[in-house]
Amino acid sequence: MKLNMGKADRIIRLIVAAAIAVLFFTDVIKGALAIVLLVLAGIFLLTSWIGTCPAYLPFGLSTVCKKK
């Protein structure tokens, strides 16, 4: 797969995933909301790791800096 996520995009997703994990493990979020947010955090971690966001593909979006 072609990379379509830049470094800043990947770092922001990692920070959001970490924040969700902290909220979950400190019992700030519970129940169905916790499950939904944990799934979202997992998706953020996975897409940050592989560098490709499937939601960007249909729209042709990319946050990768283009070199001149």
Secondary structure, DSSP 8 states (H G I E B T S, - for coil): ------HHHHHHHHHHHHHHHHHHHTTSS-HHHHHHHHHHHHHHHHHHHHT--TTTGGGT---S----
